[in-house]
């Protein structure tokens, strides 16, 4: 699955407001879809890059030899889900998905992002 297809699949998740595929070395978005309604995906990509970097540094400082699957940020009206891609290579990337909390099923959203990750080829 290419990036465009992956983004469309993520936007098909119930409650999806916006999605971005982000390189967390550079903080740049490799692609995004949706947004609006208070979700600026470019700002979210840059800001969530800092969240990911901080968590990776913290795990290293604690000498925890494990990999982050995802990071969840809950707001009163939204879920923000960051799914780190577990494949190696030059690019360290994550999928960022903003969800409407009233319409989303968090467990299903995580399941769908895991499936998209497995099928995505970059």
N, CA, C and O atoms as CSV, one atom per row, in Angstrom:
chain,resi,resn,atom,element,x,y,z
A,1,UNK,N,N,0.844,-1.165,0.000
A,1,UNK,CA,C,0.000,0.000,0.000
A,1,UNK,C,C,0.899,1.241,0.000
A,1,UNK,O,O,1.865,1.314,0.760
A,2,UNK,N,N,0.577,2.206,-0.848
A,2,UNK,CA,C,1.370,3.430,-0.896
A,2,UNK,C,C,0.862,4.437,0.144
A,2,UNK,O,O,-0.140,4.186,0.815
A,3,UNK,N,N,1.547,5.565,0.275
A,3,UNK,CA,C,1.207,6.556,1.293
A,3,UNK,C,C,-0.198,7.095,1.101
A,3,UNK,O,O,-0.947,7.208,2.072
A,4,UNK,N,N,-0.571,7.426,-0.110
A,4,UNK,CA,C,-1.899,7.975,-0.381
A,4,UNK,C,C,-2.997,6.998,0.027
A,4,UNK,O,O,-3.984,7.392,0.649
A,5,UNK,N,N,-2.829,5.741,-0.317
A,5,UNK,CA,C,-3.818,4.716,0.051
A,5,UNK,C,C,-3.882,4.540,1.559
A,5,UNK,O,O,-4.963,4.376,2.125
A,6,UNK,N,N,-2.723,4.574,2.209
A,6,UNK,CA,C,-2.682,4.425,3.667
A,6,UNK,C,C,-3.430,5.568,4.347
A,6,UNK,O,O,-4.171,5.348,5.305
A,7,UNK,N,N,-3.234,6.786,3.850
A,7,UNK,CA,C,-3.917,7.938,4.434
A,7,UNK,C,C,-5.427,7.834,4.228
A,7,UNK,O,O,-6.199,8.152,5.132
A,8,UNK,N,N,-5.850,7.391,3.046
A,8,UNK,CA,C,-7.279,7.216,2.781
A,8,UNK,C,C,-7.878,6.139,3.682
A,8,UNK,O,O,-8.992,6.288,4.184
A,9,UNK,N,N,-7.131,5.052,3.884
A,9,UNK,CA,C,-7.592,3.980,4.787
A,9,UNK,C,C,-7.747,4.521,6.208
A,9,UNK,O,O,-8.718,4.201,6.893
A,10,UNK,N,N,-6.803,5.330,6.642
A,10,UNK,CA,C,-6.884,5.885,7.996
A,10,UNK,C,C,-8.065,6.838,8.128
A,10,UNK,O,O,-8.715,6.864,9.173
A,11,UNK,N,N,-8.355,7.618,7.097
A,11,UNK,CA,C,-9.489,8.535,7.150
A,11,UNK,C,C,-10.821,7.801,7.120
A,11,UNK,O,O,-11.851,8.383,7.458
A,12,UNK,N,N,-10.817,6.537,6.721
A,12,UNK,CA,C,-12.043,5.727,6.717
A,12,UNK,C,C,-12.369,5.189,8.120
A,12,UNK,O,O,-13.445,4.630,8.330
A,13,UNK,N,N,-11.460,5.353,9.068
A,13,UNK,CA,C,-11.704,4.921,10.447
A,13,UNK,C,C,-12.796,5.824,11.042
A,13,UNK,O,O,-12.749,7.045,10.894
A,14,UNK,N,N,-13.766,5.217,11.707
A,14,UNK,CA,C,-14.857,5.988,12.316
A,14,UNK,C,C,-14.309,7.088,13.210
A,14,UNK,O,O,-13.473,6.843,14.079
A,15,UNK,N,N,-14.791,8.303,12.984
A,15,UNK,CA,C,-14.405,9.435,13.807
A,15,UNK,C,C,-13.138,10.149,13.367
A,15,UNK,O,O,-12.733,11.121,14.006
A,16,UNK,N,N,-12.493,9.689,12.279
A,16,UNK,CA,C,-11.234,10.312,11.837
A,16,UNK,C,C,-11.457,11.769,11.443
A,16,UNK,O,O,-12.373,12.090,10.686
A,17,UNK,N,N,-10.605,12.639,11.969
A,17,UNK,CA,C,-10.633,14.057,11.640
A,17,UNK,C,C,-9.480,14.442,10.717
A,17,UNK,O,O,-9.615,15.335,9.881
A,18,UNK,N,N,-8.361,13.768,10.875
A,18,UNK,CA,C,-7.189,14.055,10.073
A,18,UNK,C,C,-6.099,13.053,10.358
A,18,UNK,O,O,-6.027,12.485,11.448
A,19,UNK,N,N,-5.245,12.839,9.365
A,19,UNK,CA,C,-4.156,11.881,9.505
A,19,UNK,C,C,-2.919,12.438,8.807
A,19,UNK,O,O,-3.024,13.140,7.801
A,20,UNK,N,N,-1.758,12.117,9.348
A,20,UNK,CA,C,-0.497,12.508,8.725
A,20,UNK,C,C,0.526,11.397,8.925
A,20,UNK,O,O,0.527,10.718,9.952
A,21,UNK,N,N,1.389,11.220,7.942
A,21,UNK,CA,C,2.539,10.339,8.055
A,21,UNK,C,C,3.741,11.258,8.212
A,21,UNK,O,O,3.990,12.112,7.361
A,22,UNK,N,N,4.492,11.083,9.310
A,22,UNK,CA,C,5.507,12.067,9.690
A,22,UNK,C,C,6.861,11.405,9.881
A,22,UNK,O,O,6.967,10.347,10.502
A,23,UNK,N,N,7.898,12.041,9.339
A,23,UNK,CA,C,9.287,11.649,9.577
A,23,UNK,C,C,9.727,12.368,10.849
A,23,UNK,O,O,9.817,13.596,10.864
A,24,UNK,N,N,10.003,11.612,11.926
A,24,UNK,CA,C,10.316,12.294,13.177
A,24,UNK,C,C,11.778,12.650,13.333
A,24,UNK,O,O,12.161,13.181,14.375
A,25,UNK,N,N,12.608,12.380,12.344
A,25,UNK,CA,C,13.955,12.953,12.350
A,25,UNK,C,C,13.886,14.415,11.923
A,25,UNK,O,O,14.542,15.276,12.510
A,26,UNK,N,N,13.084,14.685,10.897
A,26,UNK,CA,C,12.980,16.037,10.363
A,26,UNK,C,C,11.764,16.797,10.877
A,26,UNK,O,O,11.757,18.028,10.875
A,27,UNK,N,N,10.730,16.074,11.320
A,27,UNK,CA,C,9.483,16.714,11.728
A,27,UNK,C,C,8.579,17.046,10.559
A,27,UNK,O,O,7.536,17.676,10.735
A,28,UNK,N,N,8.971,16.628,9.373
A,28,UNK,CA,C,8.207,16.940,8.169
A,28,UNK,C,C,7.162,15.871,7.890
A,28,UNK,O,O,7.381,14.679,8.107
A,29,UNK,N,N,6.020,16.337,7.404
A,29,UNK,CA,C,4.953,15.430,7.019
A,29,UNK,C,C,5.252,14.861,5.634
A,29,UNK,O,O,5.577,15.605,4.708
A,30,UNK,N,N,5.140,13.535,5.497
A,30,UNK,CA,C,5.326,12.881,4.196
A,30,UNK,C,C,4.020,12.838,3.427
A,30,UNK,O,O,3.997,12.517,2.239
A,31,UNK,N,N,2.944,13.159,4.103
A,31,UNK,CA,C,1.625,13.199,3.494
A,31,UNK,C,C,0.588,13.392,4.571
A,31,UNK,O,O,0.786,12.982,5.715
A,32,UNK,N,N,-0.530,14.021,4.208
A,32,UNK,CA,C,-1.602,14.215,5.176
A,32,UNK,C,C,-2.929,14.276,4.436
A,32,UNK,O,O,-2.985,14.510,3.229
A,33,UNK,N,N,-3.990,14.060,5.194
A,33,UNK,CA,C,-5.330,14.066,4.630
A,33,UNK,C,C,-6.296,14.490,5.731
A,33,UNK,O,O,-6.126,14.113,6.890
A,34,UNK,N,N,-7.294,15.260,5.373
A,34,UNK,CA,C,-8.269,15.723,6.359
A,34,UNK,C,C,-7.765,16.968,7.047
A,34,UNK,O,O,-7.080,17.793,6.443
A,35,UNK,N,N,-8.103,17.098,8.295
A,35,UNK,CA,C,-7.721,18.278,9.057
A,35,UNK,C,C,-8.884,19.260,9.077
A,35,UNK,O,O,-10.035,18.871,8.880
A,36,UNK,N,N,-8.586,20.513,9.313
A,36,UNK,CA,C,-9.648,21.497,9.463
A,36,UNK,C,C,-10.306,21.319,10.820
A,36,UNK,O,O,-9.924,20.436,11.588
A,37,UNK,N,N,-11.272,22.135,11.112
A,37,UNK,CA,C,-11.993,22.019,12.372
A,37,UNK,C,C,-11.093,22.064,13.594
A,37,UNK,O,O,-11.358,21.378,14.582
A,38,UNK,N,N,-10.045,22.852,13.543
A,38,UNK,CA,C,-9.150,22.969,14.685
A,38,UNK,C,C,-7.970,22.020,14.662
A,38,UNK,O,O,-7.168,22.022,15.595
A,39,UNK,N,N,-7.839,21.197,13.605
A,39,UNK,CA,C,-6.710,20.267,13.509
A,39,UNK,C,C,-5.835,20.711,12.335
A,39,UNK,O,O,-6.122,20.394,11.181
A,40,UNK,N,N,-4.777,21.440,12.640
A,40,UNK,CA,C,-3.795,21.849,11.633
A,40,UNK,C,C,-2.742,20.748,11.580
A,40,UNK,O,O,-1.922,20.625,12.489
A,41,UNK,N,N,-2.764,19.952,10.520
A,41,UNK,CA,C,-1.911,18.764,10.457
A,41,UNK,C,C,-0.425,19.086,10.368
A,41,UNK,O,O,0.395,18.301,10.845
A,42,UNK,N,N,-0.058,20.197,9.782
A,42,UNK,CA,C,1.358,20.567,9.718
A,42,UNK,C,C,1.878,20.931,11.117
A,42,UNK,O,O,2.974,20.526,11.504
A,43,UNK,N,N,1.090,21.689,11.856
A,43,UNK,CA,C,1.465,22.038,13.223
A,43,UNK,C,C,1.489,20.781,14.091
A,43,UNK,O,O,2.391,20.594,14.907
A,44,UNK,N,N,0.482,19.919,13.903
A,44,UNK,CA,C,0.418,18.667,14.670
A,44,UNK,C,C,1.616,17.771,14.365
A,44,UNK,O,O,2.166,17.148,15.273
A,45,UNK,N,N,2.023,17.700,13.103
A,45,UNK,CA,C,3.183,16.876,12.728
A,45,UNK,C,C,4.429,17.356,13.460
A,45,UNK,O,O,5.164,16.550,14.030
A,46,UNK,N,N,4.668,18.662,13.445
A,46,UNK,CA,C,5.853,19.210,14.113
A,46,UNK,C,C,5.769,19.027,15.624
A,46,UNK,O,O,6.748,18.621,16.251
A,47,UNK,N,N,4.620,19.320,16.213
A,47,UNK,CA,C,4.470,19.202,17.659
A,47,UNK,C,C,4.566,17.766,18.146
A,47,UNK,O,O,5.190,17.494,19.172
A,48,UNK,N,N,3.952,16.851,17.417
A,48,UNK,CA,C,3.999,15.447,17.822
A,48,UNK,C,C,5.378,14.843,17.609
A,48,UNK,O,O,5.731,13.860,18.261
A,49,UNK,N,N,6.151,15.412,16.713
A,49,UNK,CA,C,7.537,14.986,16.559
A,49,UNK,C,C,8.290,15.207,17.865
A,49,UNK,O,O,9.083,14.362,18.282
A,50,UNK,N,N,8.038,16.351,18.513
A,50,UNK,CA,C,8.684,16.636,19.791
A,50,UNK,C,C,8.234,15.652,20.871
A,50,UNK,O,O,9.033,15.245,21.715
A,51,UNK,N,N,6.962,15.274,20.844
A,51,UNK,CA,C,6.446,14.287,21.805
A,51,UNK,C,C,7.175,12.959,21.615
A,51,UNK,O,O,7.625,12.349,22.584
A,52,UNK,N,N,7.289,12.518,20.374
A,52,UNK,CA,C,7.946,11.240,20.080
A,52,UNK,C,C,9.417,11.290,20.488
A,52,UNK,O,O,9.916,10.375,21.143
A,53,UNK,N,N,10.100,12.349,20.105
A,53,UNK,CA,C,11.522,12.470,20.464
A,53,UNK,C,C,11.720,12.444,21.976
A,53,UNK,O,O,12.637,11.792,22.476
A,54,UNK,N,N,10.858,13.153,22.702
A,54,UNK,CA,C,10.979,13.188,24.167
A,54,UNK,C,C,10.769,11.802,24.762
A,54,UNK,O,O,11.491,11.412,25.680
A,55,UNK,N,N,9.802,11.059,24.261
A,55,UNK,CA,C,9.541,9.725,24.804
A,55,UNK,C,C,10.674,8.770,24.469
A,55,UNK,O,O,11.052,7.952,25.308
A,56,UNK,N,N,11.225,8.852,23.267
A,56,UNK,CA,C,12.363,8.010,22.883
A,56,UNK,C,C,13.560,8.315,23.777
A,56,UNK,O,O,14.231,7.395,24.246
A,57,UNK,N,N,13.838,9.604,24.018
A,57,UNK,CA,C,14.948,9.995,24.907
A,57,UNK,C,C,14.722,9.488,26.320
A,57,UNK,O,O,15.659,9.028,26.973
A,58,UNK,N,N,13.493,9.566,26.794
A,58,UNK,CA,C,13.178,9.104,28.148
A,58,UNK,C,C,13.426,7.609,28.278
A,58,UNK,O,O,14.021,7.162,29.258
A,59,UNK,N,N,12.978,6.834,27.302
A,59,UNK,CA,C,13.216,5.387,27.346
A,59,UNK,C,C,14.709,5.080,27.339
A,59,UNK,O,O,15.167,4.193,28.059
A,60,UNK,N,N,15.467,5.812,26.528
A,60,UNK,CA,C,16.919,5.622,26.494
A,60,UNK,C,C,17.540,5.972,27.844
A,60,UNK,O,O,18.414,5.253,28.326
A,61,UNK,N,N,17.098,7.067,28.456
A,61,UNK,CA,C,17.628,7.475,29.761
A,61,UNK,C,C,17.331,6.451,30.845
A,61,UNK,O,O,18.121,6.270,31.771
A,62,UNK,N,N,16.201,5.790,30.728
A,62,UNK,CA,C,15.800,4.776,31.703
A,62,UNK,C,C,16.365,3.403,31.378
A,62,UNK,O,O,16.118,2.435,32.097
A,63,UNK,N,N,17.129,3.320,30.286
A,63,UNK,CA,C,17.687,2.046,29.816
A,63,UNK,C,C,16.610,0.984,29.596
A,63,UNK,O,O,16.809,-0.194,29.895
A,64,UNK,N,N,15.475,1.422,29.071
A,64,UNK,CA,C,14.398,0.490,28.742
A,64,UNK,C,C,14.603,0.040,27.300
A,64,UNK,O,O,14.508,0.831,26.361
A,65,UNK,N,N,14.884,-1.243,27.153
A,65,UNK,CA,C,15.138,-1.806,25.829
A,65,UNK,C,C,13.827,-2.350,25.268
A,65,UNK,O,O,13.562,-3.551,25.324
A,66,UNK,N,N,13.018,-1.449,24.730
A,66,UNK,CA,C,11.719,-1.812,24.186
A,66,UNK,C,C,11.351,-0.773,23.140
A,66,UNK,O,O,11.996,0.271,23.034
A,67,UNK,N,N,10.321,-1.061,22.375
A,67,UNK,CA,C,9.895,-0.151,21.316
A,67,UNK,C,C,8.516,0.410,21.638
A,67,UNK,O,O,7.658,-0.289,22.175
A,68,UNK,N,N,8.318,1.666,21.306
A,68,UNK,CA,C,7.030,2.309,21.493
A,68,UNK,C,C,6.098,1.833,20.376
A,68,UNK,O,O,6.449,1.897,19.198
A,69,UNK,N,N,4.920,1.360,20.751
A,69,UNK,CA,C,3.914,1.013,19.745
A,69,UNK,C,C,3.132,2.267,19.372
A,69,UNK,O,O,3.141,2.700,18.220
A,70,UNK,N,N,2.458,2.839,20.357
A,70,UNK,CA,C,1.746,4.071,20.092
A,70,UNK,C,C,1.667,4.930,21.341
A,70,UNK,O,O,1.897,4.472,22.460
A,71,UNK,N,N,1.334,6.186,21.109
A,71,UNK,CA,C,1.189,7.175,22.170
A,71,UNK,C,C,-0.216,7.748,22.013
A,71,UNK,O,O,-0.621,8.127,20.915
A,72,UNK,N,N,-0.947,7.806,23.108
A,72,UNK,CA,C,-2.311,8.306,23.080
A,72,UNK,C,C,-2.410,9.582,23.901
A,72,UNK,O,O,-1.963,9.640,25.046
A,73,UNK,N,N,-3.001,10.593,23.298
A,73,UNK,CA,C,-3.290,11.837,23.998
A,73,UNK,C,C,-4.802,12.007,23.968
A,73,UNK,O,O,-5.408,12.061,22.898
A,74,UNK,N,N,-5.400,12.090,25.140
A,74,UNK,CA,C,-6.850,12.226,25.209
A,74,UNK,C,C,-7.219,13.654,25.579
A,74,UNK,O,O,-6.693,14.228,26.533
A,75,UNK,N,N,-8.122,14.201,24.813
A,75,UNK,CA,C,-8.680,15.521,25.079
A,75,UNK,C,C,-10.163,15.328,25.422
A,75,UNK,O,O,-10.681,14.216,25.322
A,76,UNK,N,N,-10.822,16.372,25.811
A,76,UNK,CA,C,-12.238,16.247,26.148
A,76,UNK,C,C,-13.071,15.834,24.936
A,76,UNK,O,O,-14.042,15.091,25.078
A,77,UNK,N,N,-12.699,16.312,23.742
A,77,UNK,CA,C,-13.497,16.018,22.553
A,77,UNK,C,C,-12.762,15.209,21.492
A,77,UNK,O,O,-13.356,14.837,20.480
A,78,UNK,N,N,-11.494,14.934,21.706
A,78,UNK,CA,C,-10.711,14.234,20.680
A,78,UNK,C,C,-9.746,13.238,21.300
A,78,UNK,O,O,-9.365,13.345,22.465
A,79,UNK,N,N,-9.364,12.264,20.479
A,79,UNK,CA,C,-8.222,11.400,20.746
A,79,UNK,C,C,-7.156,11.757,19.725
A,79,UNK,O,O,-7.473,12.000,18.560
A,80,UNK,N,N,-5.913,11.793,20.139
A,80,UNK,CA,C,-4.793,11.960,19.222
A,80,UNK,C,C,-3.923,10.720,19.397
A,80,UNK,O,O,-3.383,10.470,20.475
A,81,UNK,N,N,-3.799,9.956,18.329
A,81,UNK,CA,C,-3.103,8.680,18.360
A,81,UNK,C,C,-1.859,8.774,17.491
A,81,UNK,O,O,-1.937,9.146,16.320
A,82,UNK,N,N,-0.715,8.437,18.066
A,82,UNK,CA,C,0.564,8.445,17.356
A,82,UNK,C,C,1.038,6.999,17.293
A,82,UNK,O,O,1.312,6.388,18.327
A,83,UNK,N,N,1.136,6.452,16.091
A,83,UNK,CA,C,1.563,5.058,15.886
A,83,UNK,C,C,2.954,5.061,15.262
A,83,UNK,O,O,3.113,5.435,14.100
A,84,UNK,N,N,3.967,4.644,16.033
A,84,UNK,CA,C,5.326,4.581,15.506
A,84,UNK,C,C,5.471,3.358,14.621
A,84,UNK,O,O,5.038,2.263,14.979
A,85,UNK,N,N,6.084,3.553,13.464
A,85,UNK,CA,C,6.292,2.459,12.519
A,85,UNK,C,C,7.472,1.630,13.015
A,85,UNK,O,O,8.534,2.176,13.316
A,86,UNK,N,N,7.290,0.334,13.100
A,86,UNK,CA,C,8.280,-0.552,13.711
A,86,UNK,C,C,9.313,-1.089,12.733
A,86,UNK,O,O,10.145,-1.912,13.114
A,87,UNK,N,N,9.279,-0.656,11.514
A,87,UNK,CA,C,10.274,-1.154,10.564
A,87,UNK,C,C,11.531,-0.285,10.620
A,87,UNK,O,O,11.462,0.915,10.887
A,88,UNK,N,N,12.638,-0.893,10.372
A,88,UNK,CA,C,13.909,-0.167,10.406
A,88,UNK,C,C,14.101,0.644,9.138
A,88,UNK,O,O,13.153,0.876,8.389
A,89,UNK,N,N,15.298,1.062,8.909
A,89,UNK,CA,C,15.577,1.826,7.705
A,89,UNK,C,C,16.022,3.225,8.032
A,89,UNK,O,O,16.231,3.585,9.190
A,90,UNK,N,N,16.163,4.006,6.980
A,90,UNK,CA,C,16.653,5.369,7.099
A,90,UNK,C,C,15.623,6.268,7.787
A,90,UNK,O,O,15.972,7.093,8.631
A,91,UNK,N,N,14.359,6.100,7.419
A,91,UNK,CA,C,13.318,6.979,7.948
A,91,UNK,C,C,12.710,6.416,9.218
A,91,UNK,O,O,12.320,5.249,9.268
A,92,UNK,N,N,12.634,7.240,10.232
A,92,UNK,CA,C,11.901,6.900,11.443
A,92,UNK,C,C,10.604,7.685,11.343
A,92,UNK,O,O,10.608,8.915,11.397
A,93,UNK,N,N,9.503,6.978,11.198
A,93,UNK,CA,C,8.241,7.632,10.892
A,93,UNK,C,C,7.133,7.190,11.845
A,93,UNK,O,O,7.218,6.150,12.498
A,94,UNK,N,N,6.093,8.021,11.897
A,94,UNK,CA,C,4.908,7.660,12.658
A,94,UNK,C,C,3.663,8.121,11.918
A,94,UNK,O,O,3.693,9.072,11.137
A,95,UNK,N,N,2.571,7.421,12.188
A,95,UNK,CA,C,1.251,7.828,11.728
A,95,UNK,C,C,0.601,8.599,12.862
A,95,UNK,O,O,0.605,8.151,14.008
A,96,UNK,N,N,0.050,9.744,12.545
A,96,UNK,CA,C,-0.682,10.553,13.514
A,96,UNK,C,C,-2.134,10.590,13.077
A,96,UNK,O,O,-2.430,10.920,11.928
A,97,UNK,N,N,-3.036,10.257,13.976
A,97,UNK,CA,C,-4.464,10.233,13.662
A,97,UNK,C,C,-5.219,11.002,14.733
A,97,UNK,O,O,-5.114,10.696,15.921
A,98,UNK,N,N,-5.981,12.002,14.304
A,98,UNK,CA,C,-6.863,12.746,15.207
A,98,UNK,C,C,-8.275,12.203,15.029
A,98,UNK,O,O,-8.763,12.057,13.907
A,99,UNK,N,N,-8.923,11.907,16.151
A,99,UNK,CA,C,-10.254,11.298,16.135
A,99,UNK,C,C,-11.242,12.121,16.957
A,99,UNK,O,O,-10.887,12.702,17.982
A,100,UNK,N,N,-12.480,12.158,16.489
A,100,UNK,CA,C,-13.579,12.722,17.257
A,100,UNK,C,C,-13.932,11.705,18.336
A,100,UNK,O,O,-14.305,10.572,18.030
A,101,UNK,N,N,-13.817,12.099,19.568
A,101,UNK,CA,C,-13.975,11.165,20.685
A,101,UNK,C,C,-15.383,10.567,20.759
A,101,UNK,O,O,-15.536,9.417,21.170
A,102,UNK,N,N,-16.405,11.318,20.372
A,102,UNK,CA,C,-17.779,10.820,20.440
A,102,UNK,C,C,-18.073,9.761,19.380
A,102,UNK,O,O,-18.933,8.902,19.579
A,103,UNK,N,N,-17.359,9.822,18.253
A,103,UNK,CA,C,-17.646,8.902,17.142
A,103,UNK,C,C,-16.644,7.766,17.024
A,103,UNK,O,O,-16.903,6.795,16.313
A,104,UNK,N,N,-15.527,7.862,17.692
A,104,UNK,CA,C,-14.432,6.901,17.501
A,104,UNK,C,C,-14.498,5.750,18.498
A,104,UNK,O,O,-14.963,5.899,19.628
A,105,UNK,N,N,-14.022,4.611,18.043
A,105,UNK,CA,C,-13.780,3.462,18.910
A,105,UNK,C,C,-12.263,3.320,18.969
A,105,UNK,O,O,-11.636,2.922,17.987
A,106,UNK,N,N,-11.679,3.640,20.104
A,106,UNK,CA,C,-10.227,3.696,20.231
A,106,UNK,C,C,-9.565,2.354,19.935
A,106,UNK,O,O,-8.546,2.312,19.247
A,107,UNK,N,N,-10.119,1.274,20.436
A,107,UNK,CA,C,-9.536,-0.052,20.199
A,107,UNK,C,C,-9.536,-0.396,18.712
A,107,UNK,O,O,-8.548,-0.915,18.194
A,108,UNK,N,N,-10.635,-0.111,18.030
A,108,UNK,CA,C,-10.690,-0.384,16.589
A,108,UNK,C,C,-9.740,0.522,15.811
A,108,UNK,O,O,-9.112,0.082,14.848
A,109,UNK,N,N,-9.634,1.770,16.220
A,109,UNK,CA,C,-8.709,2.693,15.550
A,109,UNK,C,C,-7.276,2.188,15.665
A,109,UNK,O,O,-6.530,2.213,14.686
A,110,UNK,N,N,-6.886,1.730,16.848
A,110,UNK,CA,C,-5.533,1.181,17.042
A,110,UNK,C,C,-5.329,-0.056,16.174
A,110,UNK,O,O,-4.270,-0.231,15.573
A,111,UNK,N,N,-6.337,-0.902,16.112
A,111,UNK,CA,C,-6.270,-2.111,15.285
A,111,UNK,C,C,-6.086,-1.746,13.811
A,111,UNK,O,O,-5.255,-2.340,13.124
A,112,UNK,N,N,-6.860,-0.773,13.324
A,112,UNK,CA,C,-6.756,-0.360,11.917
A,112,UNK,C,C,-5.384,0.259,11.614
A,112,UNK,O,O,-4.804,-0.010,10.562
A,113,UNK,N,N,-4.872,1.077,12.521
A,113,UNK,CA,C,-3.548,1.672,12.290
A,113,UNK,C,C,-2.460,0.601,12.253
A,113,UNK,O,O,-1.522,0.698,11.463
A,114,UNK,N,N,-2.579,-0.412,13.096
A,114,UNK,CA,C,-1.614,-1.517,13.092
A,114,UNK,C,C,-1.644,-2.248,11.742
A,114,UNK,O,O,-0.601,-2.602,11.193
A,115,UNK,N,N,-2.849,-2.464,11.224
A,115,UNK,CA,C,-2.995,-3.120,9.920
A,115,UNK,C,C,-2.407,-2.247,8.807
A,115,UNK,O,O,-1.683,-2.744,7.944
A,116,UNK,N,N,-2.714,-0.970,8.827
A,116,UNK,CA,C,-2.178,-0.037,7.819
A,116,UNK,C,C,-0.662,-0.036,7.867
A,116,UNK,O,O,-0.005,-0.080,6.827
A,117,UNK,N,N,-0.105,0.013,9.064
A,117,UNK,CA,C,1.355,-0.031,9.224
A,117,UNK,C,C,1.940,-1.258,8.550
A,117,UNK,O,O,2.947,-1.165,7.848
A,118,UNK,N,N,1.317,-2.402,8.758
A,118,UNK,CA,C,1.823,-3.660,8.181
A,118,UNK,C,C,1.761,-3.704,6.666
A,118,UNK,O,O,2.553,-4.398,6.029
A,119,UNK,N,N,0.823,-2.965,6.083
A,119,UNK,CA,C,0.645,-3.005,4.626
A,119,UNK,C,C,1.332,-1.842,3.908
A,119,UNK,O,O,1.453,-1.862,2.683
A,120,UNK,N,N,1.779,-0.841,4.645
A,120,UNK,CA,C,2.371,0.347,4.044
A,120,UNK,C,C,3.776,0.073,3.536
A,120,UNK,O,O,4.606,-0.496,4.244
A,121,UNK,N,N,4.030,0.484,2.307
A,121,UNK,CA,C,5.393,0.400,1.772
A,121,UNK,C,C,5.845,1.798,1.376
A,121,UNK,O,O,5.149,2.533,0.676
A,122,UNK,N,N,7.044,2.135,1.852
A,122,UNK,CA,C,7.575,3.484,1.593
A,122,UNK,C,C,8.799,3.388,0.721
A,122,UNK,O,O,9.399,4.410,0.386
